[in-house]
Amino acid sequence: MVNMLRQKVRRDPSLAQHLGHHHFPFNFILEPWDLGVEFMLQCKHGVLQYVVAKTAFTIITYILLSLGMYGEGEFVWTSPYPYLAFLMNISVMYALYSLVKLFHAVHDELRQPIDWHPLGKFLCVKGVVFFTWWQGVLIFYLKAHGIIDDIGSWTGEDVANGLIDYCICVEMVGFAIAHSFTFTYKEYLPSTVEAAIVGYEEVQQQPPSNNSDGSMGGESQGLSYHPPEMLARPMNMKDAFWSSTLPSETLHDIRRLQNGVNHAAAQVNDSGTISLQGMSSSDNDDDRPGPQQQQQHFV
């Protein structure tokens, strides 16, 4: 992925400023990202900060609820809820921004030689995670301003919680249908992958064209296509449970990025990958994966 971005810049140098530049209001607080290791690590950092923030806010919320101090849905200065909601919204927005930057940089490659429906996948997953959260905040805001009020024996808070639950139940049906199309099993059928590889090889065999600036034309020249990695056999229940319950690679990446992107980028051994599993660390060499483990990670 890193090499692909660098090759795109070599073919069209203007992409370095176009893709690495930040728009309002992020341009006031973020420096341009260099297309390569820095760009990919910044995108990964932007997503992983939400994982840390969500975990921390969940723990804080639990403590405040236990103490009866959370004040859910109360938009007043003395309630912790609006402050936590505001900080959480900043984390959500930055995570989404990082994902949009990544999508904007590689959306062509995600549609060729196989159309992975990247926009549909993005909207499905982020709609479930973020849209439902914003929806709940909006409903509580309406309740705090008296637009959602008591109905019969139900208090305004009961009505707000009921609306949130009802909307989610209805929306999940639509999201489930959308998931069946955007995350279809057909993308992983051997016939689909083989046809995509054949089509990609045909493009690779085409002679490169010289542009007016002397650069080589053809978006796929010099790039290699890696089909989806398949398991030799289905995982047993125990391995599947623990691999999904304890995201060891995510925790590893969070620890590696805790000192910032520049520190993590300086530890990348292979400039063509952003897998932090393959990074050396002077702080803790015992965590360094062995050769067999490194071969399992590729971009």
C-alpha positions as CSV (number, residue, x, y, z in Angstrom):
1,M,0.0,0.0,0.0
2,V,2.8,2.4,0.9
3,N,4.7,1.6,-2.4
4,M,1.4,2.1,-4.3
5,L,1.0,5.6,-2.9
6,R,4.5,6.5,-3.7
7,Q,4.2,5.3,-7.3
8,K,1.1,7.3,-7.7
9,V,3.0,10.4,-6.6
10,R,5.8,9.7,-9.0
11,R,3.4,9.4,-11.9
12,D,1.5,12.6,-10.8
13,P,3.5,14.8,-8.3
14,S,0.5,17.0,-7.8
15,L,-1.2,14.2,-5.8
16,A,1.3,14.7,-3.0
17,Q,-0.3,18.0,-2.2
18,H,-3.8,17.0,-3.2
19,L,-4.0,13.9,-1.1
20,G,-1.7,14.9,1.8
21,H,-3.2,18.4,2.2
22,H,-5.9,18.9,4.9
23,H,-9.0,20.9,4.4
24,F,-10.9,23.2,6.8
25,P,-10.8,23.0,9.8
26,F,-8.2,20.4,10.1
27,N,-5.7,22.5,8.1
28,F,-5.3,24.7,11.2
29,I,-4.2,21.9,13.5
30,L,-2.6,19.3,11.2
31,E,0.5,19.4,9.1
32,P,0.3,17.9,5.5
33,W,0.9,14.1,5.5
34,D,3.6,12.8,3.3
35,L,2.3,10.1,1.0
36,G,4.0,6.9,2.1
37,V,4.7,5.5,5.6
38,E,3.6,8.7,7.3
39,F,0.3,8.9,5.5
40,M,-0.6,5.3,6.3
41,L,0.5,5.5,9.9
42,Q,-1.5,8.7,10.4
43,C,-4.6,7.0,9.1
44,K,-4.0,4.1,11.4
45,H,-3.3,6.4,14.3
46,G,-6.6,8.3,13.6
47,V,-8.6,5.1,13.8
48,L,-6.9,3.6,16.8
49,Q,-7.3,6.8,18.9
50,Y,-11.0,6.2,18.8
51,V,-10.5,2.7,20.1
52,V,-8.6,4.1,23.1
53,A,-11.0,7.0,23.6
54,K,-14.1,4.8,23.4
55,T,-12.7,2.4,26.0
56,A,-11.7,5.3,28.4
57,F,-15.1,7.0,28.1
58,T,-16.9,3.8,28.7
59,I,-15.0,3.2,31.9
60,I,-15.6,6.8,33.0
61,T,-19.3,6.6,32.2
62,Y,-19.6,3.4,34.2
63,I,-17.9,5.1,37.2
64,L,-20.1,8.2,37.0
65,L,-23.3,6.1,36.6
66,S,-22.3,4.1,39.7
67,L,-21.9,7.3,41.6
68,G,-25.2,8.7,40.2
69,M,-23.3,11.7,38.7
70,Y,-23.5,10.9,34.9
71,G,-26.6,13.0,34.1
72,E,-27.3,11.2,30.8
73,G,-29.2,13.5,28.4
74,E,-28.8,16.6,30.6
75,F,-27.2,19.4,28.6
76,V,-26.3,21.6,31.6
77,W,-22.9,23.0,32.8
78,T,-22.9,20.9,36.0
79,S,-23.5,17.6,34.2
80,P,-20.5,15.5,32.9
81,Y,-22.6,14.1,30.0
82,P,-22.3,17.1,27.5
83,Y,-18.5,17.3,28.1
84,L,-18.0,13.5,27.5
85,A,-20.3,13.7,24.5
86,F,-18.3,16.6,23.1
87,L,-15.0,14.9,23.5
88,M,-16.3,11.7,22.1
89,N,-17.6,13.5,19.1
90,I,-14.2,15.0,18.4
91,S,-12.7,11.5,18.6
92,V,-15.4,10.1,16.2
93,M,-14.9,12.9,13.7
94,Y,-11.2,12.5,13.6
95,A,-11.5,8.7,13.1
96,L,-14.0,9.3,10.3
97,Y,-11.7,11.9,8.7
98,S,-8.7,9.5,8.8
99,L,-10.8,6.8,7.0
100,V,-12.1,9.3,4.4
101,K,-8.5,10.4,3.7
102,L,-7.5,6.8,3.2
103,F,-10.5,6.0,1.0
104,H,-9.8,9.1,-1.1
105,A,-6.2,8.0,-1.6
106,V,-6.9,4.4,-2.7
107,H,-10.5,4.3,-3.9
108,D,-9.4,3.5,-7.5
109,E,-7.4,0.5,-6.3
110,L,-10.3,-0.7,-4.2
111,R,-12.4,-1.0,-7.3
112,Q,-9.9,-2.7,-9.6
113,P,-9.3,-5.5,-10.5
114,I,-12.1,-6.5,-8.0
115,D,-14.7,-4.0,-7.0
116,W,-14.7,-4.3,-3.2
117,H,-17.6,-1.8,-2.9
118,P,-15.5,0.3,-0.5
119,L,-18.0,3.1,-0.2
120,G,-20.9,0.7,0.7
121,K,-18.7,-1.1,3.3
122,F,-17.7,2.2,4.8
123,L,-21.3,3.5,5.1
124,C,-22.5,0.2,6.5
125,V,-20.0,-0.2,9.2
126,K,-19.7,3.4,10.2
127,G,-23.4,3.9,10.0
128,V,-23.9,1.2,12.7
129,V,-21.1,2.5,14.9
130,F,-21.4,6.3,14.6
131,F,-24.8,7.2,13.1
132,T,-26.6,5.4,15.9
133,W,-24.5,7.2,18.5
134,W,-25.2,10.6,17.0
135,Q,-28.8,9.7,16.8
136,G,-28.9,9.0,20.5
137,V,-27.2,12.3,21.3
138,L,-29.8,14.2,19.1
139,I,-32.7,12.5,20.8
140,F,-31.4,13.4,24.2
141,Y,-30.8,16.9,23.1
142,L,-34.5,17.2,22.0
143,K,-35.5,15.8,25.3
144,A,-33.4,18.3,27.2
145,H,-35.1,21.2,25.4
146,G,-38.6,19.9,26.1
147,I,-39.4,18.8,22.5
148,I,-39.6,15.2,23.8
149,D,-41.7,15.3,26.9
150,D,-43.6,13.1,29.3
151,I,-46.3,10.9,27.7
152,G,-48.8,9.3,30.0
153,S,-47.0,7.2,32.6
154,W,-43.7,7.5,30.7
155,T,-41.3,10.2,31.7
156,G,-39.4,12.2,29.0
157,E,-36.3,10.0,29.7
158,D,-38.3,6.9,29.2
159,V,-39.7,8.3,25.9
160,A,-36.2,9.2,24.7
161,N,-34.7,5.8,25.6
162,G,-37.7,4.1,23.9
163,L,-37.2,6.1,20.7
164,I,-33.5,5.2,20.6
165,D,-34.3,1.5,21.1
166,Y,-37.1,1.6,18.5
167,C,-35.0,3.4,15.9
168,I,-32.1,1.0,16.3
169,C,-34.3,-2.0,15.9
170,V,-35.8,-0.7,12.7
171,E,-32.5,0.6,11.3
172,M,-30.7,-2.7,12.0
173,V,-33.0,-4.4,9.5
174,G,-31.9,-2.0,6.8
175,F,-28.3,-2.3,7.8
176,A,-28.5,-6.1,7.7
177,I,-29.9,-6.0,4.2
178,A,-27.2,-3.6,3.1
179,H,-24.5,-5.8,4.7
180,S,-25.7,-8.8,2.7
181,F,-24.9,-6.9,-0.5
182,T,-21.7,-5.0,0.4
183,F,-20.1,-7.9,2.3
184,T,-21.2,-10.5,-0.1
185,Y,-19.4,-13.9,-0.1
186,K,-19.2,-13.7,-3.9
187,E,-16.1,-11.5,-3.7
188,Y,-14.2,-14.5,-2.3
189,L,-15.3,-17.1,-4.7
190,P,-12.3,-18.7,-6.5
191,S,-13.9,-17.9,-9.8
192,T,-14.2,-14.2,-8.9
193,V,-10.6,-14.0,-7.7
194,E,-9.2,-15.9,-10.6
195,A,-11.0,-13.7,-13.1
196,A,-9.7,-10.6,-11.4
197,I,-6.1,-11.9,-11.5
198,V,-6.4,-12.7,-15.2
199,G,-7.8,-9.2,-15.9
200,Y,-5.0,-7.6,-13.8
201,E,-2.3,-9.5,-15.7
202,E,-3.7,-8.3,-19.0
203,V,-3.4,-4.7,-17.8
204,Q,0.2,-5.4,-16.5
205,Q,1.2,-6.7,-19.9
206,Q,0.1,-3.5,-21.7
207,P,3.2,-1.4,-22.6
208,P,3.5,1.7,-20.4
209,S,2.8,5.0,-22.1
210,N,5.0,8.1,-21.7
211,N,3.2,11.2,-20.4
212,S,4.2,14.7,-21.5
213,D,6.1,15.1,-18.3
214,G,8.2,12.0,-18.9
215,S,6.4,9.9,-16.3
216,M,5.1,6.4,-17.0
217,G,1.4,6.1,-17.7
218,G,-0.9,3.3,-16.6
219,E,-2.3,3.3,-13.1
220,S,-1.4,-0.4,-12.4
221,Q,2.2,-0.4,-13.8
222,G,4.6,-1.8,-11.3
223,L,2.0,-2.8,-8.8
224,S,1.2,-6.3,-7.7
225,Y,-2.2,-7.7,-6.8
226,H,-2.7,-9.9,-3.8
227,P,-5.9,-12.0,-3.7
228,P,-7.7,-12.3,-0.4
229,E,-5.9,-14.5,2.1
230,M,-7.8,-17.7,2.7
231,L,-7.7,-20.0,5.7
232,A,-6.6,-23.5,4.8
233,R,-9.4,-24.8,6.9
234,P,-12.1,-23.2,9.2
235,M,-10.8,-22.2,12.6
236,N,-12.0,-24.2,15.6
237,M,-14.4,-22.6,18.1
238,K,-11.7,-21.9,20.6
239,D,-9.3,-20.1,18.2
240,A,-12.1,-18.2,16.6
241,F,-13.4,-17.0,19.9
242,W,-10.1,-15.8,21.3
243,S,-8.9,-14.2,18.0
244,S,-12.0,-12.1,17.9
245,T,-12.2,-11.4,21.7
246,L,-8.6,-10.4,22.2
247,P,-7.4,-8.3,19.3
248,S,-3.8,-8.8,20.0
249,E,-2.5,-7.0,16.8
250,T,-4.7,-3.9,17.6
251,L,-3.4,-3.7,21.1
252,H,0.2,-4.1,19.8
253,D,-0.3,-1.3,17.3
254,I,-1.8,1.0,20.0
255,R,1.2,0.5,22.2
256,R,3.6,1.1,19.3
257,L,1.8,4.4,18.3
258,Q,1.5,5.7,21.9
259,N,4.6,7.9,21.4
260,G,3.3,9.4,18.2
261,V,3.4,8.7,14.4
262,N,7.0,10.0,13.9
263,H,8.4,7.7,16.6
264,A,6.5,4.7,15.0
265,A,7.6,5.6,11.5
266,A,11.2,5.7,12.5
267,Q,10.9,2.0,13.6
268,V,9.5,0.8,10.3
269,N,12.0,-1.7,8.9
270,D,10.2,-2.2,5.5
271,S,9.2,1.0,3.9
272,G,6.7,-0.9,1.7
273,T,4.5,-1.9,4.6
274,I,2.8,-0.2,7.6
275,S,2.3,-3.4,9.6
276,L,3.6,-2.5,13.0
277,Q,4.0,-6.2,13.8
278,G,7.2,-6.2,11.8
279,M,8.7,-3.1,13.5
280,S,11.8,-3.4,15.7
281,S,11.5,-1.9,19.1
282,S,14.5,-1.0,21.3
283,D,12.1,-0.7,24.2
284,N,11.0,-4.3,24.3
285,D,12.7,-6.7,21.9
286,D,10.8,-9.6,23.4
287,D,7.6,-8.5,21.7
288,R,9.2,-8.7,18.3
289,P,7.5,-11.4,16.2
290,G,9.5,-14.2,14.7
291,P,10.0,-14.8,11.0
292,Q,7.1,-17.2,10.7
293,Q,4.8,-14.7,12.4
294,Q,6.0,-11.8,10.2
295,Q,5.2,-13.7,7.0
296,Q,1.6,-13.9,8.0
297,H,1.2,-10.1,7.8
298,F,1.1,-8.4,4.4
299,V,-0.4,-5.2,2.9
